[in-house]
Amino acid sequence: MTAAPAPDGVLRPVSAGVVSALVGFTSAFVVVLSGLAGVGADAGQASSGLLAVTVTMGLSCILLAAWTRMPITVAWSTPGAALLASTGTLEGGWPAAVGAFLVAGVLVVLTGLVPQLGALIARIPASVAQAMLAGVLFQLCLGPVTGLAANPLAVAPVVLTWLLALRLLPRWAAPLAFLTAAFVIGVHVAASGAPVDPATLVPRVELTVPAFTPAGVFGIAVPLYFVTMASQNVPGVAVMKGLGYDVPWRRSMLVTGVGTVPGAPAGGHAVNLAAISAALAVGPEAGEDRSRRWIASVTAGVVHVLIGVASAALGALVLLAPAGVLPAVAGLALLTTLAASLQAALAEPADRVPAVVVFATAASGVAIAGVSAAFWALAAGLAVLLVLRRGRSSAG
């Protein structure tokens, strides 16, 4: 007979999975809501999108971990949500954005089916990819500054909590900033007597018929696919490899791509392999027995599904926030990602000029011909990089 596993062998991965899910959700759900609203979602559609993307990433996490017996975690695309927040409403409005989410999901599925497509994405220089991400994040990361200027009494406690937590409990800095924001919102609601509609607290899915427009495809779908692949999926595989796990590429892309497609009509923008938070379910916190760490990822998936069902209340809370608070929370959650992106973008001296071109173009937020700045940033950076590298090879 096989001996039953020790309670600690199960409890540790379960607790690690719970922590992974809570940290991942509370750190960035405000960014997701901001992104969906940025491309035209109303309050109900944004709440539906948050529910959809949280549930689909939870189900994808459960499936991948159980299928591979590896602690593979799936997350929503936080860089993708930041991209949406900086894009603005395109021609065609919210239906065009939903169509773009579908296209991005199909592209991820194709990446799993056509290995050459993934290899092509991996060949794009890190300087270009990270500079585009940094440019997308830049405007959002101004939120704490503009919030302090506009509403210091409400925003200052959030910023101070984040700063102290960053010093003492770095992993919990963004979640604790959100909890402080929730307290500030509660005080604001109590003081103002703003009514809370009970209907907004009930989970609901609002389906939207997708529209496929050139602006949606090139302004949202292509940049969303690129930033999700370059900033999440490719680094996610690398992080896991560094921790001793060889992630099955095809299965991962198929699960996350197929997971994105059905969530899109409900407003879910994209799910992908976790990169920054991947280590939470893979490290020693998930137990000494590496063969059982996959339980942490399954647990994280279950918690995400449960949180997704309850996320309507958080969406309602967001609507009641005083001016400046939520942009500040979103900006604080993204500051460390911005710092890492800038460092990676400028790490290679020969690529610094193209990287700065990409960053400036993406940060400008200027749409040309209805296509977002992120697309033009990628195009401009690759063009400058090509010219300079050809020039160096000719000179050599």
N, C-alpha and C positions, 0 to 999 in steps of 0.2 A: 504493500500500500504506500501511496505517496503521502509524505507528511504535509499537513496543512501549513500554509504560509504563516509566519509569525505575524501577529497583529501590526507590529511596527512596519513590516514589509508591505502592508497595504495602506496603513494610515498615512505614512509619509508621502507617498506619491499622491494620495487623495488630497492631503492638505496642500501640497505644492500645486496641484491643479486648481484648487479653489483660489489660492493666492494669485496664480497666473491669470485666471479669468477676471478676478476683481480688479487687479492692477491694470490689466489691458483695457477693460471697459471704462473704468472711471477716469483713466488717463486721457482718453481721446474721444469719448462719445460726443462731447460738445463740438469737436472738430468735424465729426460726421454730420451733425445737425447743421452746422454752419455751411458745410459744403453743399448739402442738398438744398438748403435755402438759397445758396448763392447761384444755383443754376435754375431757379424758378419754382421750387417746391413750396406750397403753402404749408401751414402748420400741420395739418392732417397728413399731407403727403410726406413731409419730412419725418414725422413720427412713424408712419408706416415703413418708410425706408430704413429707419434705425432698427425697427423690429425685424424687418426682412434680412438685413445684412448681419445682424447679431445671431439670428436663428440659423441662417445658412452657414455662417462660419462655425457655429457650434456643431451642426450636423456634419459638416465637412471634416472637422477636427476628430469627431468620434469615428467616422468612417475610415479616415486615413490611419489613425493610430491603431484601430482594431485590425485593419487589413494588413498593415505592415509590421505590427508589434514593435513599433518604434515610437518614441515620444515626440512625434511630429505635431506641431501646433499650427493652427490656421487662424489668421487674423483678418480683420477688415483692412483695406488699404488706407492707412492714415495719410500717406503722401498723396494718394489719389483724392481723398476728401479735401485736403489742403488745396490741391489743384482746382477742384470744383469751386471752392470758396473764392479763389482768385480769378476765376474765369468770367463769372457773371452770366446773366441770362442771354442765351443765343436766340437767333431767329428760329421760331418753332417752339420756343418755351420749354416747359417741363416735359411734354411728350418727346421732343427732340433729345433731351437729356436721357430719358429712359431708353430711347432707341440706341443712344451711344453706349449706355451701360451694357445692353445686349450685344452690341458689336464687340465691345472690349472682352466680354466673356467668351464669345465665339473665337476671338483671336487667341485667347489663352488655351482654349481647347485645341485649336490648330497647332499651337506650339507644342502641345503634348503629342500630337499625331505626326508632326513634321519636325524631326530633330534639327534640321538645318535652320529653322526659324529661331529656335532657342539659341543655337550657336551664333546666329547673326546678332541677336540682342546682346549676347555676352561679349561680342567683339567691339561694341560701341565703347569708346574710352570712358573710364570712370570719371574723368574730369568733366566731360560733357554731361553725363547722366547726373552727377552730383551737383553740378552748377545749375542745371535746370531745376532740380529739386530745391536747392537753396533759394533760387529766384522765386519759386512758387511759395515757399514758406515765409519769405521776407515780410510781405505785407501783413500776414497774420501775426507774425512775431512782434509787430509794432503795437499789438493790442494792449499789452500792459502799460506801455508809455502813454498812448492816447487815452486809455481808460483812466490812468492817474490824473491826467490833465483835465478830463471832462468830469470825473466823479470821484475825487480822491477819497472821500469818506467810505464809499462802498468798495473801492478797488484796493485801497492800501492794505486792509486786513488779509486779502487774498494773496497779495504779493509778499507780504511779510511771512505768512504761513509757509508759502512755497520756499522762500529763502531759508528759513530756519530748518525746514524739513530737508532741503537739499544738503544742508550741512550735517544733519543728524541722522536722517532716514531717507537717503537719496531715492530709493526705489519707490517710496510712497509720497514723494514731493508733489506730483501732479494730482493723485487722488486726494491728498489732504487739502490741496488748494481748492479742489472742487467741493469738498465737504465744507470748507470755510465759506465758499461762494453760496452753497445751499443755505447755510446759516444766515448769511447776509440777505439772501432772497426772502427767507422766512421772516426776518425782522421787517424787511421792506413791505411785504404783503400784510403783515399784522398792523403796521403803522398806517398804511394807505387804505386798508380795508378793501383791497381789490378782490372781486369775487372769483371763485374758482369753480368752473363748470365741471360737475362730476362726470359728464360724458367724455371729457378730455382724458380722464384717468383710465378709461376702458381700452384695452388693447384692440386695435383695429388695423385691417389691411385695406389700403386703397389702391386698387389696380388702375393702371393707366395704359391706354393703347399706345404703343410706341410709334414714333414718327422718325423716319430716317432722312436726314438732311445732310448736305455737304458740310455745313457748319458744325453739325453734331458729330459727324464722323471724324473730321479733321481737327475740329476745335476741342472735342472732348474725348472721343473714343480712342484715337491714336495716342494722344498724350497720356491718357489714363492707362492704356495698355503698356506704354513704354515705362512710365514712372512706376507702375506696379511690378513689372518684370525686373527693371534695373535696380529699383530701390527696395524690393521686398523678396521676390522669388529667387533671383540669382544670389543675393547676399544670404537669404535664408538657407539655401543649400550649403553655402560656404560655412556659415556659422555651425550648422549641424555637423558638417564634415570635420571642422575643427574640434568638435566635442566627441568625435568618434563614431558618428552615424552617417552612413551613405544613403541619402534620401533618394528613393526611386523617382526620377525626374518625370517620366511619362505619367505614372499614376498620380503624382502630385498635381501636375498641370491639368489632367483630365478631371480630377475631383474638384479642384478649385474653379476651373473654368465652367464645368457643368453646374457647380454650386452657384456661380454668379448669374448664369442665364435665367433660371426660374425666379431668382430674387429680384431681377431687374424690373419687371412690370409693377412690382410692389414698391419700388424705389430704392432697392439695394444697389449700391454702385459697384462694388468689387470685393471679393475675398481672395486671399493669397496666403502663401507660407509666411509664418511669422519670422521676422529677422531680429529686431531689437529685443523682443520679449521671448525669443525662442529658448534662451538659456533657463528661463524660470521653471520649465517643466523637464529640463534635461540634466541639470546639475545635481550635486550631492543632496540638495534640499528634497529631491524626489526619491531619496533612499539610496542605500549602498548597492543594492541589487539592480544592476543596469537592465537586466532582462524584464524587470517589472516597472520600469519608469514610464512605459507607454500608458499605464493606468492614470498617470498624471494628466496626460493629454486628453484621454477619454473623459476624465472628471472635468477638465476645463471646458470641454465641449458641452457637457451636460449643464454646467453652470451658465454658460453663455446662452443656451436655449432658454433656461429659466429666466435669466435676466432679460432676454429679448421679449418674452411674453409680458414682463412687467415694465418695459421701457416706456410705455405711454405716459406713465406718471412723471418720468424724468423729462419727457418732452414738454409736458404741461408746466413743470417747474421752470424750464428754460424760458417759456413765454412770459413768465412773471418777473424776470430778472430786471433790476434797475440798469440804467444805461452804463455801458462800459464793463460790466462784470464778466459777461460771457466771452467777449473778445479777449479780455485779459486772461481768463482761464485757458482758452484755446492757445493763445500765444505762449503762455508759460509752459504748456504741455509740449510745445514744439521747439522750444529754445535749444534743448540738447541735440535734437535732430538737425536743426539749422547749423549748430556749431560743427557737428560731425560732417555734414555735407560740405560746408565751406572748407574745412580742413582737407577733405578728400579731393575737392575740386581744384585746389591750389597746390596739391602735393607734388605734382610733376612740373618742374619749372618750364619745360618746353611747351606745355599746354596751357599756361596761365592766361595768355591773351584770349584764346578761344573760350576758355572757361569764363572769363570776365564778360565776354560778349554774350554768352549764353545767360549768365546771371542777370546782366543788365536788361536784356530783352525780356526774360521771363518776369523780372521784378517790375518792369514798366506797366504790365497789365494791359498793354495796348493790343487791341484786336484789329487785324487787317483783313478786309474782305469777309468779315464775319467769323474769322477763325482766330482762336485764342492765342495769346502771347506765348503760351508754352510750346505750341507747335512751331511757331516762327523762331523761338529760341533754339529749339533743337535743329531746325534747318540752318539757321545762321551759324551756330557753333560748328556743325559738321562741315559747312562750306569753308569757314575760316581755317578749321583744322586741316582740311584737305589741301588748301592753297599753301599753308605754311609748311606742311610736311613735304609736299612736292618741291617747294622752294629749297628746303634743307637738303633733300635728296639730289636736286640738280646742282646745288652748290658743292655737295660732296663729290 
